[in-house]
Amino acid sequence: MNVVLACDLGGSSFRAALIDLNGTVLAESVAAGPALDDHLGHSQVAAEGWWKLLLETAGDLARQKPDLFARIEAVAICGVTRTQVFLDADGRELRPALTWKDSRAESTAARLLDRLGPHPEAGRINAFHPLARLAWLAEAEPENFGKLACVLEPKDYLNFRLTGRRASDPVSMARLIACTSSALAAIGLSDSVIPAIVEPCDAVGPISTALPAPFDRLAGLPVFCGCNDTWAAVAGLGAMRPGYAYNISGTTEVLGVLGTAEAEAEGLMTVDWRGLWHLGGPSQNGADTAAWLAGLLGGSGDVGATIDRLLAGRRHPQPLIFLPYLQGERVPYWNPKLRGAFIGLGRQHGPTDLAFAVLEGVACLNRIVLERAEAALGTKVGEIRFGGGGAANPIWAQIKADLIGRPIVVGSAREPGLLGAAIIAWTGLHRFGSLAAAQDALVGTAHRYKPEPARHAAYERLYALYRRSEQALAPISADLAALAHAPGPLAGLANVPQPT
């Protein structure tokens, strides 16, 4: 039985698996980290850490299943996106990669808009845009900027380490590709910083010789380009088809709708997904908000078990509203200064009420994105395919169905990103004639959660209050965020003397 090595570089973990032609995971290895360097809008990580995790997890698989490891036919890696790895001409990492959370380019983005003028990409420029981050690099670190030769996504960096070739796919690199020569020239760069562009199911190249173990045993095997983790997970959920919607709840929350015609909606990303048009995109806050709450309330170990325990308690008749913007927000607001809030707290509210509010707050955010996408497309989707860590919680799946008003369908693959990477590899090896055929053969569904009419009606009222709360608190969020950088008396609040 032959297999492919499928890998998923996530926001907080790295997974590698041996997956056969039936989509069955025969062996899996998971490693945590590397830890992000996060503080006050800064978020970065050394890409070298991802390479070490790839070696570690692949080595673990080689030890677990040596005979099966010897039957690997190809490698495919998906990974987090909106993260830039900066390389010099010799392929060395110039500085730590800027992650999807880094907002240091906010003021640079504002200045960049004046230089771009009426460029088609100007309307999408914000603190998270790759061009704004390159402009920030020019301003903040001119020495590194002067040595910059190539910008890669995280999975592209790993493919480069495996093959020696710098390449990416047109989905993951869409926003930088859209920055034509004139936009790049506005910050002193040329098109040469964009790597070679190939399709997700195309081979970047063969695995190089003389690599560290265990890849010394795989020299010559093809490495397929792959795509970002969202694209791969959508394939792993079987939602890479027109008229489907998906929701991936991992470290961040991603929701999108796929159609056959290009459409635009305020705050949403429109990307050509190779024959399909995607409308939606990643938020900054997802299942990580549940992890935050579990830690805040003293939970240790398994976050899912802690949340299950919290949800099992008695709920107060008056619900709370939770704005989940703990790390600012990308889709649909692109505002790094948004902040989270619990609204409506009373003396009798407890941990169970907080837990429900957190899950409902993220579901409200999902609904905002879906409504904007459906309005732009002029149609409603029949169901939402749900995956990621949050999909393991049946209460959350039912909350989403009831609040959004659409059936929520959970796939049978526990890790749809890994299955999506395997689908890429098997399609690239021509075992299937297309991605659609691979999805038909390898993707199954496990559970279907239908909206309950009475709960949906109750959530309509709560959702209306959520939208009012967002509008009321956004200006206060901005003012509070500004205090973190403001000099004066309030700066001293961080240094309250401790009792002796």
C-alpha positions in Angstrom: 0.0 0.0 0.0 1.5 3.3 -1.1 1.0 6.6 0.7 1.7 10.3 0.5 3.3 12.5 3.2 0.7 15.2 3.9 1.6 18.1 6.2 -0.4 21.0 7.7 1.5 23.9 9.2 -1.0 25.5 11.5 -1.0 28.6 13.7 -0.1 26.7 16.9 0.9 23.2 15.7 2.4 21.2 12.9 0.9 18.0 11.7 2.3 15.3 9.4 0.5 12.2 8.3 0.8 9.2 6.0 -2.4 9.0 4.0 -3.4 6.3 1.5 -5.4 6.5 -1.8 -8.6 6.0 0.2 -8.0 9.1 2.3 -7.2 7.0 5.4 -4.7 8.3 7.8 -2.4 5.4 8.6 0.0 7.3 10.9 0.1 10.8 12.2 2.6 13.0 14.2 1.8 16.3 15.9 4.2 18.9 17.3 3.5 22.2 19.1 4.8 25.5 18.1 7.1 27.2 17.4 5.9 29.9 19.8 5.1 33.3 18.3 6.8 36.4 19.4 3.7 38.5 20.1 3.3 41.9 21.8 1.5 45.1 21.1 0.7 44.4 17.5 4.0 42.7 16.8 3.8 39.0 15.8 6.7 37.2 14.2 8.3 33.8 14.2 11.6 32.3 12.8 10.8 30.2 9.7 13.7 27.9 10.6 11.5 26.7 13.4 9.0 25.3 10.9 11.7 23.4 9.1 12.7 21.8 12.4 9.1 20.8 13.0 8.9 19.2 9.6 12.1 17.2 10.3 10.7 16.2 13.7 7.3 15.1 12.6 8.5 13.3 9.5 11.2 11.6 11.6 8.6 10.5 14.0 6.5 8.9 11.2 9.6 7.1 9.9 10.2 5.6 13.3 6.5 4.7 13.8 6.0 3.1 10.4 9.4 2.5 8.7 7.9 0.1 6.1 5.1 2.5 5.3 7.4 5.5 5.2 9.4 3.7 2.5 6.3 3.6 0.4 5.8 7.4 0.2 5.1 8.5 -3.3 5.0 12.3 -2.9 4.9 15.2 -0.4 2.3 18.0 -0.1 2.3 20.8 2.5 -0.4 23.3 3.3 0.1 26.1 5.8 -1.0 29.4 7.4 -1.2 32.3 5.1 -1.0 36.1 5.3 2.5 35.5 6.7 5.6 36.6 4.9 9.0 34.9 4.9 11.8 37.3 3.7 14.8 35.7 1.9 18.1 37.1 0.6 19.7 36.1 -2.7 21.3 33.0 -1.1 18.0 31.8 0.4 18.8 32.9 3.9 16.0 34.2 6.2 16.6 37.9 6.6 14.5 38.3 9.7 11.6 36.5 11.5 8.5 36.1 9.4 5.6 38.5 10.0 2.6 36.4 10.9 -1.1 36.9 10.1 -1.5 38.9 13.4 1.2 41.5 12.9 -0.2 45.0 12.6 2.9 47.1 12.6 2.2 48.2 9.0 -0.9 50.1 9.9 0.5 53.6 9.7 2.7 52.6 6.7 -0.4 51.4 4.9 -2.1 54.8 5.2 1.0 56.5 3.7 1.3 53.9 1.0 -2.2 54.7 -0.3 -1.1 58.2 -1.3 1.8 56.7 -3.3 -0.4 54.1 -5.1 -3.0 56.5 -6.3 -5.8 54.8 -8.3 -4.1 51.4 -8.5 -6.7 48.5 -8.6 -5.2 47.0 -5.4 -5.3 50.2 -3.4 -8.7 49.5 -2.0 -7.4 46.3 -0.3 -4.3 47.9 1.3 -4.3 47.6 5.1 -1.9 46.6 7.9 -2.2 42.9 6.9 -1.6 43.3 3.2 1.8 42.0 1.9 2.6 45.2 0.1 2.1 47.3 3.2 4.3 45.0 5.1 7.0 45.3 2.5 6.7 49.0 2.7 7.0 48.8 6.5 10.2 46.7 6.0 11.6 49.4 3.8 10.9 52.1 6.5 11.7 50.2 9.7 14.5 47.9 8.5 16.2 49.4 5.4 19.2 47.1 5.7 17.1 44.0 5.5 14.9 45.6 2.8 18.0 46.2 0.7 19.0 42.5 0.8 15.5 41.3 0.0 15.4 38.9 -3.0 12.2 36.9 -2.5 9.0 36.7 -0.4 7.5 33.3 0.4 4.5 31.9 2.2 5.3 29.5 5.1 4.6 26.3 3.1 6.6 27.7 0.2 9.5 28.1 2.5 9.3 24.4 3.5 9.0 23.4 -0.2 12.1 25.5 -0.9 14.0 23.8 1.9 13.0 20.4 0.4 13.6 21.2 -3.3 15.8 24.3 -3.5 13.2 26.0 -5.7 11.4 29.2 -4.8 7.8 28.8 -5.9 4.2 29.5 -4.8 0.7 29.1 -6.0 -1.6 31.8 -7.4 -4.2 31.5 -4.5 -1.8 32.0 -1.6 0.2 34.7 -3.4 -2.9 36.4 -4.9 -2.6 39.8 -3.2 1.1 40.1 -4.0 0.6 39.0 -7.6 -2.1 41.7 -7.8 0.6 44.3 -7.0 1.7 44.9 -10.6 5.1 46.4 -11.4 3.9 49.9 -10.7 2.7 49.1 -7.2 6.0 47.3 -6.3 8.0 50.0 -7.9 6.3 52.5 -5.6 8.2 51.0 -2.7 11.4 50.3 -4.6 10.9 46.7 -5.6 10.5 44.7 -8.8 8.5 41.7 -9.8 11.6 39.5 -9.0 10.6 39.3 -5.3 7.5 37.2 -6.4 8.6 33.6 -6.7 7.7 31.3 -9.6 3.9 30.7 -9.7 2.6 27.2 -10.3 -0.7 25.5 -9.6 -1.4 23.8 -6.3 -1.3 20.3 -7.8 1.9 21.0 -9.8 5.3 19.7 -8.6 7.7 22.4 -7.3 10.5 19.9 -7.9 12.0 16.7 -6.6 13.3 16.3 -3.0 17.0 17.3 -3.0 19.8 14.9 -2.2 21.9 15.3 1.0 19.0 16.5 3.2 18.8 15.6 6.9 17.0 12.4 8.0 14.4 11.3 7.2 14.3 13.1 3.9 17.6 11.6 2.8 15.4 8.5 2.2 13.0 10.4 0.0 15.4 12.1 -2.5 13.9 12.4 -5.9 10.2 12.2 -4.9 8.0 15.0 -6.1 7.0 17.9 -3.8 3.7 19.4 -4.9 3.2 23.1 -4.4 0.1 22.8 -2.3 -1.8 25.9 -1.1 -2.7 27.8 2.1 -4.3 25.8 4.9 -7.8 27.2 4.2 -7.8 26.2 0.5 -6.6 22.7 1.5 -9.1 22.3 4.3 -12.0 23.3 2.0 -10.9 20.5 -0.4 -10.7 18.2 2.6 -14.3 19.2 3.6 -15.5 18.5 0.0 -16.6 22.2 -0.3 -14.4 23.1 -3.3 -17.4 23.4 -5.5 -19.7 26.2 -6.7 -22.6 27.1 -4.4 -20.9 25.7 -1.3 -19.9 27.5 1.9 -17.3 26.5 4.4 -16.3 27.5 8.0 -13.0 26.5 9.4 -12.6 27.1 13.1 -9.0 26.7 14.2 -6.6 29.2 15.7 -8.4 31.7 13.5 -11.9 31.6 12.0 -12.4 31.4 8.3 -15.7 31.5 6.4 -16.2 31.7 2.6 -18.6 31.0 -0.2 -17.6 29.7 -3.6 -19.3 30.7 -6.9 -18.7 30.7 -10.6 -18.8 34.5 -11.1 -16.6 37.2 -9.6 -18.3 39.3 -6.9 -17.2 41.9 -4.4 -18.4 42.6 -0.9 -17.3 45.1 1.7 -14.5 43.7 3.9 -14.4 40.3 2.2 -11.7 38.9 0.0 -12.4 38.0 -3.6 -9.9 35.5 -4.9 -9.8 33.3 -8.0 -9.6 29.8 -6.6 -8.6 28.3 -10.0 -11.9 28.2 -11.8 -14.0 29.1 -8.7 -14.5 32.5 -7.2 -14.0 32.7 -3.4 -15.8 35.4 -1.4 -15.0 35.6 2.4 -11.7 35.1 4.2 -10.0 34.8 7.6 -10.9 36.5 10.8 -8.4 37.0 13.5 -10.4 35.2 16.2 -11.8 31.6 16.2 -11.4 28.6 18.3 -8.5 30.4 19.9 -11.2 32.5 21.8 -12.4 29.3 23.4 -8.8 28.5 24.4 -8.5 32.0 25.9 -11.6 31.5 27.9 -10.6 28.1 29.1 -7.2 29.5 30.3 -8.9 32.5 31.9 -11.2 30.3 33.9 -8.4 28.1 35.2 -8.7 25.3 32.7 -5.6 23.2 32.1 -4.8 20.5 29.6 -7.5 19.7 27.0 -9.3 22.9 26.0 -12.2 21.0 24.5 -12.8 19.1 27.7 -12.7 22.4 29.7 -15.3 24.0 27.3 -17.5 21.0 27.5 -17.4 21.2 31.3 -18.3 24.9 31.2 -21.2 24.3 28.8 -22.7 21.6 31.0 -23.6 24.1 33.7 -26.9 25.9 34.2 -27.4 29.0 32.0 -28.9 32.3 33.2 -32.1 33.3 31.4 -30.5 36.6 30.3 -27.8 35.9 27.7 -24.6 37.8 27.4 -23.1 39.3 24.2 -19.4 38.7 23.5 -17.5 40.6 20.9 -14.7 38.2 19.9 -12.2 40.8 18.7 -9.4 39.8 21.1 -6.6 40.4 18.5 -8.2 43.1 16.4 -9.9 41.8 13.3 -9.3 41.0 9.7 -12.4 39.9 7.7 -14.7 41.7 7.6 -13.4 44.8 9.3 -9.6 44.9 8.7 -9.2 46.9 11.9 -6.3 45.9 14.3 -7.7 48.3 17.0 -11.0 46.4 17.6 -11.2 44.8 21.1 -13.3 42.2 22.7 -16.0 42.7 25.3 -18.6 41.0 27.4 -21.8 43.0 27.5 -24.7 42.6 29.9 -22.9 41.0 32.8 -24.9 40.6 36.0 -24.0 39.3 39.5 -25.6 36.0 38.8 -23.8 35.2 35.6 -21.1 32.5 35.8 -18.6 30.6 33.7 -21.3 28.7 31.7 -22.8 32.1 30.6 -19.4 33.3 29.5 -18.7 30.1 27.5 -22.0 30.3 25.6 -21.4 33.9 24.9 -18.0 33.2 23.4 -19.3 30.5 21.1 -22.3 32.7 20.1 -20.1 35.7 19.5 -17.9 33.9 17.0 -21.1 32.5 15.3 -22.4 36.1 15.0 -19.2 37.0 13.2 -19.7 34.0 10.9 -23.2 35.2 10.0 -21.9 38.7 9.2 -19.5 37.3 6.7 -22.0 34.9 5.2 -24.7 37.6 4.8 -22.3 39.9 3.0 -21.2 37.1 0.7 -24.7 35.9 -0.1 -25.9 39.5 -0.8 -23.0 40.1 -3.2 -23.6 36.7 -5.0 -27.4 37.2 -5.0 -28.0 33.6 -3.8 -28.2 31.6 -0.5 -26.1 28.5 0.2 -27.8 25.3 1.2 -25.3 24.3 3.9 -22.0 25.2 5.5 -19.2 22.6 5.7 -17.6 22.9 9.1 -14.1 21.8 10.0 -11.2 22.5 12.3 -10.8 22.1 16.0 -14.1 23.9 16.8 -16.0 21.4 14.7 -15.4 18.7 17.3 -17.8 20.4 19.6 -21.4 19.5 18.8 -22.9 22.3 20.9 -20.9 24.9 18.9 -22.0 23.3 15.6 -25.7 23.5 16.7 -25.2 27.1 17.9 -23.9 28.0 14.5 -26.8 26.2 12.7 -29.4 28.0 14.9 -27.8 31.4 14.9 -26.9 31.5 11.2 -29.9 29.7 10.0 -28.2 27.2 7.7 -27.4 23.4 8.2 -23.9 22.8 9.5 -22.2 19.7 8.0 -19.1 18.3 9.8 -16.8 16.3 7.6 -15.6 12.8 8.5 -12.0 13.8 8.4 -10.7 14.9 11.8 -8.1 17.1 10.1 -9.5 18.3 6.8 -6.3 20.3 6.1 -4.3 17.0 6.1 -6.8 15.3 3.9 -6.8 18.3 1.5 -3.0 18.1 1.3 -3.3 14.4 0.5 -6.0 15.3 -2.2 -3.5 17.7 -3.7 -0.7 15.0 -3.8 -2.9 12.2 -5.2 -4.4 14.5 -7.8 -0.9 15.7 -8.7 0.2 12.1 -9.1 -2.8 11.6 -11.6 -4.6 9.1 -9.4 -7.6 11.3 -9.9 -8.6 13.3 -13.0 -9.4 16.4 -11.0 -9.8 17.9 -7.6 -13.6 17.4 -7.8 -13.1 13.7 -8.6 -10.7 13.4 -5.6 -13.2 15.1 -3.3 -16.0 12.7 -4.5 -13.8 9.7 -3.7 -12.1 10.7 -0.5 -14.4 13.1 1.4 -17.3 11.9 3.7 -19.6 13.6 6.1 -20.0 12.7 9.8 -22.8 14.9 11.2 -25.5 17.3 10.0 -26.9 19.9 12.3 -30.2 21.5 11.2 -31.4 24.9 12.5 -34.1 24.6 15.2 -36.8 27.1 14.4 -37.5 28.3 18.0 -33.8 28.8 18.8 -33.2 30.5 15.5 -36.0 33.0 16.3 -34.5 33.7 19.7 -31.1 34.2 18.1 -32.5 36.8 15.7 -33.0 39.1 18.6 -29.6 38.4 20.1 -27.9 39.0 16.7 -29.6 42.4 16.3 -28.2 43.4 19.7 -24.7 42.0 18.7 -24.7 44.3 15.7 -25.7 47.3 17.8 -23.0 46.5 20.3 -20.3 46.4 17.6 -21.2 49.8 16.3 -21.4 51.3 19.8 -18.1 49.9 21.1 -15.8 50.2 18.0 -14.8 53.9 18.8 -14.1 53.0 22.5 -11.9 50.1 21.3 -9.8 52.4 19.2 -9.4 54.8 22.2 -8.4 52.0 24.5 -5.9 50.6 22.1 -4.3 54.0 21.8 -3.7 54.0 25.6 -1.2 51.2 25.2 1.1 53.5 23.3 0.2 56.9 24.9 2.7 58.7 27.2 1.4 60.3 30.3 -0.3 59.2 33.6 -2.2 56.3 32.1 1.1 54.7 31.0 1.9 54.1 34.6 -1.1 51.8 35.1 1.1 48.9 33.9 3.4 49.5 36.8 1.2 49.3 39.9 3.4 48.6 42.9 2.9 45.1 44.4 2.4 44.7 48.2 5.5 43.7 50.1 
